[in-house]
Amino acid sequence: MIKPRARDLGIPFEGNTGTHNAITDVAGVEVGYSTIIEGESARTGVTILHPRGKSNHDPVFAAWFPFNGNGEMTGAAWVEEGGFLEGPIGITNTHSVGIVRDTIIEWQAENNALFQKWSCPVVAETADGWLNNMNGFFVQPHHAREALGKAKSGPIEEGNVGGGTGMMSYEFKGGSGTSSRKLPEKLGGWTVGAFVQSNFGARYQLTIAGVAVGQYLTEHCAWTNGENPYKREMGSLIVVIATDAPVLPHQLKRIAKRVSLGMARTGSLGGNGSGDIFLAFSTANPNAALAGTRETVDLKALDNEQLNPLFHATAFATEEAIINSMIAAEDMTGHNGFSVKALPHDELKRVMKIQ
């Protein structure tokens, strides 16, 4: 089933998208899901992103940035130290990080995909413990393998799928979302794609395309009844940024920081209880990991003065990906009968005065 996206409702966003308005607009990137909806308490899953596709194991330059670190992203220390991402990226729920990490290593070993003799996979999480019983440990190795194997390019699903299955945002149903920006040729013609697992924000904060809609959409709030700006913000946001622009790890760190601005454009200011952790990588510079060996590698990099369009594209794509995750999501009831409503499209259009 094709689900509507934010632009389908007439919501205006800044910048021009790529063909699919997805992270997969960056050539080579593939995304796969395993979705677990079983019984009354299993509402979870696994998302996998292959930076160069499942058959190309060449490392990519990468960097990470923890806007607020009340969460987990394994492998981040080696990304910081080495400047490379060496394998698939996993996203799941908080208590399933370990099993997804271990399964990625097994998959790498079986597919001759280990760049070194050891592996420190990047696996990130957000907590789905309201809709999903995280202590049920429903994610198993075969789910991670399913997501690894089913990853594809082109248009991808959003909302209640993969690691985002049981997530909430701004006290509406959240989940998996994506968007992209294609820069004009005069600015390099590069593509920037964002993928989010959104599970953060209080209702009163929600802002869409500059409109403070959360102050009007106050029904069916999970916790705050749409008010109290000093109530603790709960939840987390994981964002992966991909680009084909030739940028180096220290420049990717700067790009990853700009995800925070895309998050803020949707209304959130971040909270102590939020794990907002962002990763950025570049598919340019193939064979870059061989630099420093006896191989000759011709590295390319943009001048810092050329980064502004990439910064802007990152913020814009992140903003739209978050809203897409909510627009595509559907009502869900899960663990202990807890229920959350999806963002109501017609009411949203009324508040935003969209015909």
LODREN-134609 format. One record per residue: z, y, x of N, C-alpha, C, O in turn. Coordinates in steps of 0.1 Angstrom, whole numbers, padded with zeros to 4 digits, always signed. Layout:
ZYXZYXZYXZYX ...
END
This chain:
+0000-0012+0008+0000+0000+0000+0000+0012+0009+0008+0014+0018 -0009+0022+0006-0010+0034+0013+0000+0044+0007-0001+0047-0004 +0010+0048+0015+0020+0058+0011+0016+0072+0013+0009+0075+0023 +0020+0081+0005+0017+0095+0007+0024+0100+0020+0035+0095+0024 +0018+0111+0026+0024+0117+0037+0026+0132+0033+0022+0137+0023 +0033+0139+0042+0037+0153+0039+0025+0161+0036+0025+0169+0026 +0014+0160+0044+0002+0168+0041-0004+0165+0028-0011+0173+0022 -0003+0152+0024-0009+0148+0011-0002+0156-0001-0008+0158-0011 +0010+0160+0001+0017+0168-0009+0014+0183-0008+0018+0191-0016 +0006+0187+0002+0002+0201+0004+0012+0209+0012+0011+0221+0013 +0021+0202+0019+0030+0208+0028+0023+0214+0040+0016+0206+0047 +0024+0226+0043+0017+0232+0055+0025+0230+0068+0037+0233+0068 +0018+0226+0078+0024+0225+0091+0015+0232+0101+0003+0233+0099 +0021+0236+0112+0014+0243+0123+0006+0233+0132+0012+0222+0135 -0006+0237+0136-0013+0229+0145-0023+0219+0139-0021+0215+0127 -0032+0214+0147-0042+0205+0142-0038+0191+0147-0034+0189+0159 -0040+0181+0138-0036+0167+0142-0048+0160+0148-0059+0164+0148 -0044+0148+0154-0055+0139+0158-0060+0131+0146-0057+0134+0135 -0069+0121+0149-0076+0114+0138-0066+0108+0128-0069+0109+0116 -0056+0101+0132-0047+0094+0124-0034+0102+0121-0025+0097+0114 -0032+0113+0128-0019+0121+0127-0008+0111+0130+0002+0111+0123 -0009+0105+0141+0001+0094+0146+0001+0094+0161-0008+0099+0168 +0012+0088+0166+0013+0086+0180+0002+0078+0186-0001+0079+0198 -0004+0070+0178-0015+0061+0182-0028+0069+0184-0038+0064+0188 -0028+0082+0181-0039+0091+0185-0040+0092+0200-0051+0096+0205 -0029+0090+0207-0030+0089+0222-0035+0075+0226-0029+0065+0223 -0047+0075+0231-0055+0063+0234-0046+0053+0241-0040+0056+0251 -0046+0041+0236-0039+0030+0242-0026+0026+0236-0021+0015+0236 -0019+0036+0230-0006+0034+0224-0007+0025+0212-0016+0027+0203 +0002+0015+0211+0002+0006+0200+0016+0005+0194+0026+0006+0202 +0018+0004+0181+0031+0003+0175+0031-0009+0166+0022-0012+0158 +0043-0017+0167+0045-0029+0158+0058-0029+0152+0068-0023+0157 +0059-0035+0140+0071-0036+0133+0075-0050+0129+0066-0059+0128 +0088-0052+0128+0093-0063+0120+0104-0058+0111+0113-0052+0115 +0102-0060+0098+0110-0055+0088+0119-0066+0081+0113-0076+0077 +0132-0064+0080+0141-0074+0075+0148-0068+0063+0156-0060+0063 +0143-0073+0051+0150-0070+0038+0153-0083+0031+0144-0089+0025 +0165-0088+0032+0169-0101+0027+0183-0100+0020+0192-0093+0025 +0184-0106+0009+0197-0107+0002+0202-0093-0002+0194-0084-0005 +0215-0091-0002+0221-0078-0005+0225-0069+0007+0227-0057+0005 +0225-0075+0019+0230-0068+0030+0222-0066+0042+0225-0060+0052 +0210-0073+0042+0201-0071+0054+0190-0061+0051+0181-0063+0043 +0191-0049+0057+0182-0038+0056+0180-0032+0070+0185-0022+0073 +0172-0039+0078+0171-0035+0092+0157-0040+0097+0149-0044+0090 +0156-0039+0111+0143-0044+0117+0142-0039+0131+0151-0035+0137 +0129-0041+0136+0126-0038+0150+0113-0030+0150+0104-0033+0143 +0112-0020+0159+0100-0013+0162+0097-0014+0176+0106-0013+0185 +0084-0017+0180+0080-0018+0194+0068-0008+0196+0059-0007+0188 +0069-0001+0207+0058+0008+0211+0053+0003+0225+0061+0002+0234 +0040+0000+0226+0034-0003+0239+0027+0009+0244+0017+0013+0238 +0031+0015+0255+0025+0028+0260+0010+0026+0262+0002+0036+0259 +0006+0015+0268-0009+0013+0271-0014+0001+0264-0025-0004+0267 -0008-0003+0253-0012-0015+0246-0006-0028+0252-0002-0028+0263 -0005-0038+0243+0003-0050+0247-0004-0058+0259+0003-0066+0265 -0017-0055+0262-0023-0063+0272-0024-0055+0285-0029-0060+0295 -0020-0042+0286-0020-0034+0298-0006-0031+0302+0001-0023+0295 -0001-0036+0313+0013-0035+0317+0015-0025+0328+0025-0025+0335 +0005-0016+0330+0006-0006+0341+0017+0004+0336+0016+0009+0325 +0027+0007+0345+0037+0016+0342+0032+0030+0339+0021+0034+0344 +0039+0038+0332+0035+0052+0329+0046+0061+0334+0058+0057+0334 +0042+0073+0338+0052+0083+0341+0060+0086+0328+0055+0087+0317 +0074+0088+0330+0082+0090+0318+0095+0098+0322+0098+0099+0334 +0101+0103+0312+0114+0110+0313+0121+0109+0300+0115+0108+0289 +0135+0111+0301+0142+0111+0288+0152+0123+0288+0155+0129+0298 +0156+0126+0276+0166+0137+0274+0175+0134+0263+0171+0132+0251 +0189+0134+0266+0198+0132+0255+0203+0145+0250+0212+0151+0256 +0198+0149+0238+0203+0162+0232+0217+0160+0228+0225+0170+0230 +0221+0149+0222+0235+0146+0220+0236+0131+0222+0229+0123+0215 +0245+0126+0230+0245+0113+0235+0254+0103+0229+0258+0093+0235 +0257+0105+0216+0265+0095+0209+0256+0084+0203+0255+0082+0191 +0250+0077+0213+0241+0066+0209+0237+0059+0222+0243+0060+0232 +0226+0051+0221+0222+0043+0233+0207+0043+0234+0199+0042+0225 +0203+0043+0247+0189+0041+0251+0190+0033+0264+0192+0039+0275 +0189+0020+0264+0189+0012+0276+0178+0016+0285+0167+0020+0280 +0179+0013+0298+0169+0016+0307+0167+0030+0311+0158+0033+0320 +0174+0039+0305+0172+0054+0307+0176+0058+0322+0170+0067+0327 +0186+0051+0327+0190+0054+0341+0178+0052+0351+0176+0060+0360 +0171+0041+0349+0160+0038+0358+0148+0047+0355+0141+0051+0365 +0146+0051+0343+0135+0061+0340+0138+0074+0347+0130+0080+0353 +0151+0078+0346+0155+0090+0353+0154+0089+0368+0149+0098+0375 +0157+0078+0374+0157+0076+0388+0143+0074+0394+0139+0080+0404 +0136+0065+0387+0123+0061+0392+0111+0070+0387+0100+0070+0393 +0113+0076+0375+0102+0084+0369+0092+0076+0362+0082+0081+0358 +0094+0063+0360+0084+0054+0354+0091+0047+0342+0103+0044+0342 +0082+0043+0332+0085+0034+0321+0077+0022+0324+0065+0022+0325 +0084+0010+0325+0078-0002+0329+0078-0013+0318+0084-0023+0320 +0071-0010+0307+0071-0020+0297+0072-0014+0283+0072-0002+0281 +0073-0023+0273+0074-0018+0259+0087-0011+0256+0097-0012+0263 +0087-0002+0246+0099+0005+0241+0103-0002+0228+0095-0004+0219 +0116-0005+0227+0121-0011+0214+0130-0001+0207+0137+0007+0214 +0130-0001+0194+0139+0007+0186+0145-0002+0175+0137-0009+0168 +0158-0002+0173+0164-0011+0163+0177-0004+0158+0179+0008+0160 +0186-0013+0153+0199-0007+0149+0209-0009+0160+0207-0016+0170 +0220-0002+0159+0230-0001+0170+0234-0015+0175+0235-0016+0188 +0237-0024+0167+0243-0037+0171+0232-0047+0175+0236-0059+0177 +0220-0043+0175+0209-0053+0178+0201-0049+0191+0191-0055+0195 +0206-0038+0198+0200-0034+0210+0199-0045+0221+0188-0047+0227 +0210-0052+0223+0210-0063+0233+0200-0074+0231+0193-0078+0240 +0198-0078+0219+0189-0089+0216+0175-0085+0217+0166-0093+0222 +0172-0073+0213+0158-0068+0215+0155-0066+0230+0144-0069+0234 +0165-0060+0237+0163-0059+0252+0160-0072+0258+0150-0073+0266 +0168-0082+0256+0166-0095+0262+0153-0101+0258+0147-0108+0267 +0149-0100+0246+0136-0106+0241+0125-0099+0248+0115-0106+0251 +0125-0086+0250+0115-0079+0257+0113-0085+0271+0102-0087+0276 +0124-0087+0278+0124-0093+0292+0117-0106+0291+0109-0109+0300 +0121-0115+0282+0115-0128+0281+0100-0127+0278+0092-0134+0284 +0096-0118+0269+0082-0116+0266+0074-0111+0279+0063-0116+0282 +0081-0102+0287+0074-0097+0299+0072-0109+0309+0062-0110+0315 +0083-0117+0310+0082-0128+0320+0071-0138+0316+0063-0143+0324 +0070-0141+0303+0060-0151+0298+0046-0145+0299+0037-0153+0300 +0044-0132+0298+0031-0126+0298+0027-0120+0311+0018-0112+0312 +0034-0124+0322+0032-0118+0335+0031-0103+0335+0023-0097+0341 +0041-0097+0328+0041-0083+0326+0052-0076+0333+0054-0064+0330 +0059-0083+0342+0069-0077+0350+0063-0069+0361+0056-0075+0369 +0066-0056+0362+0061-0048+0373+0069-0052+0386+0063-0053+0397 +0082-0054+0385+0090-0059+0396+0096-0072+0392+0093-0077+0381 +0104-0078+0400+0110-0091+0397+0121-0090+0387+0126-0100+0381 +0125-0077+0384+0136-0075+0374+0131-0065+0364+0121-0058+0367 +0138-0063+0353+0133-0054+0342+0145-0047+0336+0155-0054+0333 +0144-0034+0333+0154-0027+0326+0147-0020+0314+0144-0008+0314 +0144-0028+0303+0136-0023+0292+0143-0011+0285+0156-0010+0285 +0135-0002+0280+0140+0009+0272+0141+0004+0257+0131+0001+0251 +0154+0004+0252+0156+0000+0238+0166+0011+0233+0177+0012+0239 +0162+0017+0222+0171+0027+0216+0175+0023+0202+0170+0014+0196 +0185+0030+0197+0191+0026+0184+0195+0038+0175+0198+0049+0181 +0195+0036+0162+0203+0044+0153+0211+0035+0144+0207+0023+0142 +0221+0040+0138+0231+0031+0130+0227+0031+0116+0227+0041+0109 +0224+0019+0111+0220+0017+0096+0232+0010+0089+0229+0003+0079 +0244+0013+0093+0256+0006+0088+0260+0009+0074+0269+0003+0069 +0253+0018+0067+0256+0020+0053+0248+0011+0044+0253+0005+0035 +0235+0010+0047+0226+0002+0039+0225-0013+0044+0222-0022+0037 +0228-0014+0057+0227-0027+0064+0240-0031+0069+0248-0023+0075 +0244-0044+0069+0256-0049+0075+0252-0052+0090+0248-0063+0093 +0255-0042+0098+0251-0044+0112+0259-0055+0119+0254-0061+0128 +0271-0059+0113+0278-0070+0119+0273-0083+0114+0279-0094+0117 +0263-0083+0106+0256-0095+0102+0246-0100+0112+0242-0112+0112 +0243-0091+0122+0234-0095+0133+0221-0102+0128+0218-0113+0132 +0214-0095+0118+0203-0101+0112+0191-0101+0122+0182-0110+0120 +0190-0092+0131+0179-0092+0140+0180-0103+0150+0190-0105+0157 +0169-0111+0151+0169-0123+0160+0157-0122+0169+0148-0113+0167 +0156-0130+0179+0145-0129+0189+0131-0129+0182+0122-0123+0187 +0130-0138+0172+0117-0139+0166+0112-0126+0159+0100-0123+0157 +0122-0118+0155+0118-0105+0149+0113-0096+0160+0103-0089+0158 +0119-0095+0171+0115-0087+0182+0101-0092+0187+0092-0083+0190 +0099-0105+0187+0086-0110+0191+0075-0107+0181+0064-0104+0185 +0079-0107+0168+0069-0103+0158+0064-0089+0160+0052-0086+0159 +0074-0080+0163+0070-0066+0165+0062-0064+0178+0052-0056+0178 +0065-0071+0188+0058-0071+0201+0043-0075+0198+0034-0069+0203 +0042-0086+0191+0028-0092+0189+0020-0085+0179+0008-0085+0180 +0026-0079+0169+0018-0072+0158+0015-0058+0161+0008-0051+0153 +0019-0053+0172+0017-0039+0175+0002-0036+0175-0006-0044+0180 -0002-0024+0170-0016-0021+0168-0018-0006+0170-0009+0002+0170 -0031-0002+0172-0035+0012+0173-0039+0016+0159-0037+0009+0149 -0044+0028+0157-0048+0033+0144-0037+0038+0136-0026+0041+0140 -0040+0039+0122-0029+0043+0113-0018+0033+0113-0020+0021+0113 -0005+0038+0111+0006+0029+0111+0015+0032+0099+0015+0044+0094 +0023+0023+0095+0031+0025+0083+0043+0034+0087+0047+0036+0098 +0049+0040+0076+0061+0049+0078+0071+0046+0067+0068+0038+0058 +0083+0051+0069+0093+0050+0059+0102+0038+0061+0107+0036+0072 +0103+0029+0051+0113+0018+0052+0107+0006+0059+0105-0005+0054 +0103+0008+0072+0097-0003+0080+0103-0003+0094+0108+0007+0099 +0103-0015+0100+0107-0017+0114+0122-0013+0116+0130-0015+0107 +0125-0007+0127+0138-0003+0130+0143+0008+0120+0155+0009+0119 +0134+0015+0113+0138+0025+0104+0141+0020+0090+0144+0028+0081 +0141+0007+0088+0142+0001+0074+0154+0006+0067+0153+0010+0055 +0166+0006+0073+0178+0010+0067+0184+0024+0070+0196+0026+0068 +0175+0032+0075+0180+0045+0079+0179+0056+0068+0172+0055+0059 +0187+0067+0070+0187+0078+0061+0186+0091+0069+0190+0092+0080 +0181+0101+0062+0180+0115+0068+0182+0125+0058+0177+0125+0047 +0191+0135+0061+0195+0146+0052+0199+0140+0039+0197+0147+0028 +0206+0129+0039+0212+0122+0028+0201+0118+0017+0204+0115+0006 +0189+0117+0022+0178+0110+0015+0174+0098+0023+0180+0096+0034 +0166+0089+0018+0161+0078+0026+0152+0083+0037+0144+0092+0035 +0155+0078+0049+0147+0082+0061+0140+0070+0067+0136+0061+0059 +0138+0069+0080+0132+0057+0086+0122+0061+0097+0125+0069+0105 +0111+0054+0096+0101+0055+0107+0090+0065+0103+0086+0066+0092 +0086+0074+0112+0076+0084+0109+0069+0088+0122+0073+0086+0133 +0057+0094+0120+0049+0097+0131+0040+0109+0128+0038+0112+0117 +0035+0116+0139+0025+0127+0137+0019+0129+0151+0024+0124+0161 +0009+0137+0151+0002+0141+0164-0003+0155+0163-0005+0161+0153 -0006+0160+0175-0013+0173+0176-0024+0171+0187-0022+0166+0197 -0036+0177+0183-0047+0177+0192-0050+0191+0196-0053+0200+0188 -0048+0194+0209-0050+0207+0214-0065+0211+0215-0073+0202+0217 -0068+0224+0213-0082+0228+0214-0087+0226+0228-0079+0226+0238 -0100+0225+0230-0106+0222+0243-0102+0233+0253-0100+0230+0265 -0101+0245+0249-0098+0256+0258-0084+0255+0263-0080+0262+0273 -0076+0247+0257-0062+0245+0261-0060+0231+0267-0049+0226+0269 -0071+0225+0270-0071+0212+0277-0076+0200+0268-0080+0190+0274 -0075+0202+0255-0080+0191+0246-0071+0179+0246-0074+0168+0241 -0058+0180+0251-0049+0169+0252-0043+0166+0238-0043+0174+0229 -0039+0153+0237-0032+0149+0225-0018+0146+0228-0014+0141+0238 -0009+0150+0218+0005+0148+0219+0009+0140+0206+0006+0145+0195 +0015+0129+0207+0019+0121+0195+0035+0119+0195+0041+0118+0206 +0040+0119+0183+0055+0117+0182+0057+0106+0173+0050+0104+0163 +0067+0097+0176+0072+0087+0168+0087+0089+0166+0094+0090+0176 +0092+0088+0154+0106+0090+0152+0113+0079+0144+0106+0072+0136 +0125+0076+0147+0134+0068+0138+0145+0078+0134+0154+0081+0142 +0144+0083+0121+0152+0093+0117+0164+0088+0108+0162+0081+0099 +0176+0093+0113+0188+0088+0106+0199+0098+0108+0210+0095+0114 +0196+0111+0104+0205+0122+0108+0205+0133+0097+0196+0132+0088 +0213+0143+0098+0213+0155+0090+0221+0154+0077+0222+0144+0071 +0226+0166+0073+0233+0168+0060+0223+0175+0051+0215+0183+0055 +0225+0173+0038+0215+0178+0028+0214+0193+0029+0202+0198+0028 +0225+0200+0030+0224+0215+0029+0215+0220+0040+0210+0231+0039 +0213+0212+0051+0205+0217+0063+0190+0216+0061+0182+0223+0067 +0185+0207+0052+0171+0203+0052+0162+0214+0050+0163+0222+0040 +0153+0216+0060+0143+0227+0059+0129+0221+0062+0127+0213+0071 +0120+0224+0053+0106+0218+0054+0096+0230+0054+0096+0238+0045 +0089+0231+0065+0079+0241+0067+0085+0255+0064+0079+0264+0058 +0097+0257+0069+0104+0270+0069+0112+0272+0056+0118+0283+0054 +0111+0263+0046+0118+0265+0033+0131+0257+0033+0131+0245+0036 +0142+0263+0030+0155+0257+0030+0157+0248+0017+0165+0251+0008 +0149+0237+0016+0148+0230+0004+0161+0222+0001+0164+0220-0011 +0169+0219+0011+0181+0212+0009+0192+0219+0001+0201+0213-0005 +0191+0232+0000+0200+0240-0008+0197+0239-0022+0205+0244-0031 +0185+0234-0026+0181+0233-0040+0180+0218-0044+0182+0216-0056 +0178+0209-0035+0177+0195-0039+0190+0189-0037+0192+0181-0027 +0200+0192-0046+0214+0188-0044+0218+0176-0051+0230+0172-0050 +0210+0170-0059+0214+0158-0066+0213+0145-0057+0205+0145-0048 +0221+0135-0060+0221+0122-0053+0223+0123-0038+0218+0116-0030 +0232+0133-0034+0236+0133-0020+0245+0121-0017+0253+0117-0025 +0243+0116-0005+0251+0104-0001+0266+0108+0001+0275+0100-0002 +0268+0120+0007+0282+0124+0010+0286+0138+0007+0297+0140+0001 +0278+0148+0009+0283+0162+0009+0281+0169-0004+0286+0180-0005 +0273+0163-0014+0270+0171-0026+0263+0184-0023+0264+0193-0031 +0256+0184-0012+0247+0195-0009+0254+0208-0004+0247+0218-0003 +0266+0207+0000+0273+0219+0004+0282+0216+0016+0282+0205+0022 +0291+0225+0020+0300+0224+0031+0293+0224+0044+0291+0213+0050 +0289+0235+0050+0282+0235+0062+0290+0231+0074+0285+0230+0085 +0303+0229+0073+0311+0225+0084+0316+0211+0084+0323+0206+0092 +0310+0203+0074+0313+0189+0073+0306+0182+0085+0295+0186+0089 +0313+0172+0090+0307+0165+0101+0293+0159+0098+0291+0153+0088 +0284+0162+0108+0271+0156+0107+0271+0142+0113+0275+0140+0124 +0266+0132+0105+0266+0119+0110+0251+0114+0111+0242+0120+0105 +0249+0104+0120+0236+0098+0121+0230+0101+0135+0236+0108+0143 +0217+0097+0136+0211+0098+0149+0196+0100+0147+0190+0097+0137 +0189+0104+0158+0175+0106+0158+0170+0101+0172+0174+0106+0182 +0160+0091+0171+0153+0087+0183+0139+0092+0182+0132+0090+0171 +0134+0098+0192+0120+0103+0192+0113+0098+0205+0119+0100+0216 +0101+0093+0204+0093+0090+0215+0080+0099+0214+0073+0099+0204 +0078+0106+0225+0066+0114+0227+0056+0108+0236+0060+0104+0247 +0044+0107+0232+0033+0102+0241+0023+0113+0243+0020+0121+0233 +0017+0114+0254+0006+0123+0257-0004+0117+0267+0000+0109+0275 -0017+0122+0266-0026+0118+0276-0028+0129+0286-0037+0128+0295 -0020+0140+0285-0021+0150+0295-0015+0145+0308-0005+0138+0309 -0021+0149+0320-0016+0145+0333-0004+0153+0337-0005+0164+0343 +0007+0148+0333+0020+0155+0337+0029+0145+0344+0029+0133+0342 +0037+0151+0352+0046+0143+0361+0060+0142+0355+0063+0149+0345 +0069+0133+0360+0081+0130+0353+0090+0143+0351+0096+0144+0340 +0090+0152+0361+0099+0164+0358+0093+0173+0347+0100+0180+0340 +0080+0172+0346+0073+0180+0335+0076+0173+0321+0077+0179+0311 +0076+0159+0322+0079+0152+0309+0093+0154+0305+0096+0154+0293 +0102+0156+0314+0116+0160+0311+0116+0173+0303+0123+0174+0293 +0108+0182+0307+0107+0195+0300+0101+0193+0286+0106+0199+0276 +0091+0184+0285+0085+0181+0272+0096+0174+0263+0097+0178+0251 +0103+0165+0268+0113+0157+0260+0123+0167+0255+0128+0165+0243 +0127+0177+0262+0137+0187+0257+0132+0194+0245+0140+0198+0237 +0119+0197+0244+0113+0204+0233+0114+0196+0220+0112+0202+0209 +0116+0183+0220+0119+0176+0208+0130+0182+0200+0130+0182+0188 +0140+0187+0207+0152+0193+0201+0147+0204+0192+0153+0206+0181 +0137+0212+0195+0132+0223+0187+0125+0218+0174+0127+0224+0164 +0118+0207+0176+0112+0200+0164+0123+0195+0154+0122+0197+0142 +0133+0190+0160+0145+0185+0152+0151+0197+0144+0154+0197+0133 +0153+0208+0152+0159+0220+0146+0150+0226+0135+0156+0232+0126 +0137+0225+0137+0128+0231+0126+0130+0224+0113+0126+0230+0103 +0136+0212+0113+0139+0205+0100+0153+0208+0095+0157+0203+0085 +0160+0216+0103+0173+0221+0098+0185+0217+0106+0196+0223+0105 +0185+0206+0113+0196+0201+0120+0200+0209+0132+0192+0213+0139 +0213+0211+0134+0218+0217+0146+0225+0207+0155+0230+0211+0166 +0224+0194+0152+0230+0184+0160+0245+0184+0158+0251+0194+0154 +0251+0172+0159+0265+0170+0157+0272+0161+0167+0265+0153+0173 +0285+0162+0168+0292+0153+0177+0289+0138+0175+0289+0130+0184 +0288+0135+0162+0286+0120+0159+0271+0116+0159+0268+0105+0155 +0262+0124+0164+0248+0121+0163+0243+0117+0177+0246+0123+0187 +0235+0106+0177+0229+0102+0189+0214+0106+0189+0206+0098+0184 +0211+0117+0195+0198+0123+0194+0192+0122+0208+0195+0130+0217 +0184+0112+0210+0179+0108+0224+0164+0107+0223+0158+0100+0215 +0158+0113+0233+0143+0115+0233+0137+0110+0246+0142+0112+0257 +0125+0104+0244+0118+0098+0256+0103+0104+0255+0097+0104+0244 +0098+0108+0266+0084+0112+0267+0077+0105+0278+0082+0103+0289 +0064+0101+0276+0056+0095+0286+0042+0099+0286+0037+0105+0275 +0035+0098+0297+0021+0101+0298+0013+0089+0302+0016+0082+0311 +0001+0088+0295-0008+0076+0297-0018+0080+0308-0026+0072+0312 -0018+0093+0313-0027+0097+0324-0022+0090+0337-0012+0083+0337 -0030+0092+0347-0026+0087+0361-0024+0072+0361-0013+0067+0364 -0035+0064+0357-0033+0049+0359-0031+0045+0373-0035+0052+0383 -0023+0035+0375-0019+0029+0388-0010+0039+0396-0009+0038+0408 -0004+0048+0389+0005+0058+0395+0016+0051+0402+0021+0056+0412 +0021+0040+0397+0032+0033+0403+0029+0027+0417+0038+0023+0424 +0016+0027+0420+0012+0022+0434+0013+0033+0444+0012+0030+0456 +0015+0046+0440+0016+0057+0449+0028+0054+0459+0039+0050+0454 +0026+0056+0471+0037+0054+0481+0035+0040+0488+0042+0037+0497 +0026+0032+0482+0023+0019+0489+0011+0021+0497+0007+0032+0500 +0005+0010+0502-0007+0011+0510-0020+0015+0502-0030+0018+0507 -0018+0014+0489-0029+0018+0480-0031+0033+0480-0021+0040+0481 -0043+0037+0478-0046+0052+0477-0047+0055+0462-0056+0049+0455 -0039+0064+0458-0038+0068+0443-0041+0083+0442-0034+0091+0449 -0050+0086+0434-0054+0101+0432-0046+0106+0420-0050+0104+0409 -0034+0112+0422-0026+0117+0411-0031+0130+0407-0035+0139+0415 -0030+0133+0394-0034+0145+0388-0022+0151+0380-0014+0143+0375 -0021+0164+0380-0010+0170+0373-0013+0184+0369-0020+0192+0376 -0009+0188+0357-0011+0202+0352-0002+0212+0360+0009+0208+0364 -0007+0224+0361+0002+0234+0366+0012+0237+0355+0010+0236+0344 +0024+0241+0359+0035+0244+0350+0031+0255+0340+0035+0255+0328 +0022+0264+0344+0017+0275+0335+0009+0269+0323+0006+0276+0314 +0004+0257+0325-0004+0250+0314+0004+0242+0304-0002+0236+0296 +0017+0242+0306+0025+0233+0298+0029+0239+0284+0032+0231+0275 +0028+0252+0282+0032+0258+0269+0026+0251+0257+0033+0248+0247 +0013+0249+0257+0007+0242+0245+0013+0228+0242+0014+0224+0231 +0016+0221+0253+0022+0208+0251+0037+0209+0246+0041+0201+0238 +0044+0220+0250+0057+0222+0245+0056+0225+0230+0064+0219+0222 +0047+0233+0226+0046+0237+0212+0041+0224+0204+0047+0222+0193 +0032+0217+0209+0027+0205+0202+0038+0195+0200+0039+0188+0189 +0047+0194+0210+0058+0184+0209+0067+0188+0197+0071+0180+0189 +0071+0201+0197+0080+0205+0186+0073+0204+0172+0080+0199+0163 +0060+0207+0171+0054+0206+0158+0052+0192+0154+0054+0188+0142 +0048+0183+0163+0046+0169+0159+0059+0162+0156+0060+0154+0147 +0070+0166+0163+0083+0160+0160+0087+0164+0146+0092+0156+0138 +0086+0177+0143+0090+0182+0129+0082+0174+0118+0089+0170+0109 +0069+0173+0120+0062+0166+0109+0065+0152+0108+0065+0146+0097 +0067+0145+0120+0070+0131+0120+0083+0128+0112+0084+0118+0105 +0093+0137+0114+0106+0135+0107+0103+0136+0092+0108+0128+0084 +0096+0146+0088+0093+0148+0073+0085+0137+0068+0087+0132+0057 +0075+0132+0076+0067+0120+0072+0076+0108+0069+0073+0100+0060 +0086+0106+0078+0095+0095+0076+0102+0095+0063+0105+0084+0057 +0105+0107+0058+0112+0109+0045+0102+0108+0033+0106+0102+0023 +0091+0114+0035+0081+0114+0024+0076+0100+0021+0074+0096+0009 +0075+0091+0031+0070+0078+0029+0081+0068+0024+0078+0057+0019 +0093+0072+0026+0105+0063+0023+0106+0061+0008+0101+0069+0000 +0113+0051+0004+0115+0047-0010+0130+0045-0012+0137+0041-0003 +0134+0046-0025+0148+0043-0028+0152+0030-0023+0144+0020-0022 +0165+0028-0019+0170+0016-0014+0185+0014-0017+0193+0023-0017 +0188+0001-0021+0202-0003-0023+0204-0014-0014+0196-0023-0012 +0216-0014-0007+0218-0024+0003+0233-0029+0003+0239-0032-0007 +0239-0029+0015+0252-0035+0018+0263-0029+0009+0264-0016+0008 +0270-0037+0003+0281-0033-0006+0277-0024-0018+0284-0016-0023 +0264-0026-0021+0259-0019-0033+0256-0004-0030+0252+0004-0039 +0256+0000-0017+0254+0014-0014+0239+0017-0017+0230+0009-0013 +0236+0029-0023+0223+0032-0026+0219+0046-0021+0228+0055-0020 +0207+0048-0018+0202+0062-0014+0189+0064-0020+0180+0055-0021 +0186+0076-0024+0174+0080-0031+0164+0085-0021+0168+0091-0010 +0151+0084-0023+0141+0089-0015+0139+0104-0019+0143+0108-0030 +0133+0112-0010+0130+0126-0013+0121+0127-0025+0110+0121-0024 +0124+0133-0035+0116+0134-0047+0104+0143-0045+0106+0155-0044 +0092+0138-0046+0080+0145-0043+0078+0157-0052+0075+0168-0048 +0078+0154-0065+0075+0165-0075+0085+0176-0074+0082+0188-0075 +0098+0172-0073+0108+0183-0072+0107+0191-0059+0109+0203-0059 +0103+0184-0048+0101+0191-0036+0089+0201-0037+0091+0212-0032 +0079+0197-0043+0067+0206-0045+0071+0218-0054+0066+0229-0052 +0080+0215-0064+0084+0226-0072+0092+0237-0064+0090+0249-0066 +0101+0232-0056+0110+0241-0048+0101+0248-0038+0104+0260-0036 +0091+0242-0033+0083+0248-0023+0071+0256-0029+0063+0263-0022 +0071+0256-0042+0060+0263-0050+0046+0258-0046+0037+0267-0044 +0045+0245-0044+0032+0239-0041+0025+0235-0054+0032+0228-0062 +0013+0239-0056+0006+0235-0069+0001+0220-0068-0005+0216-0078 
END
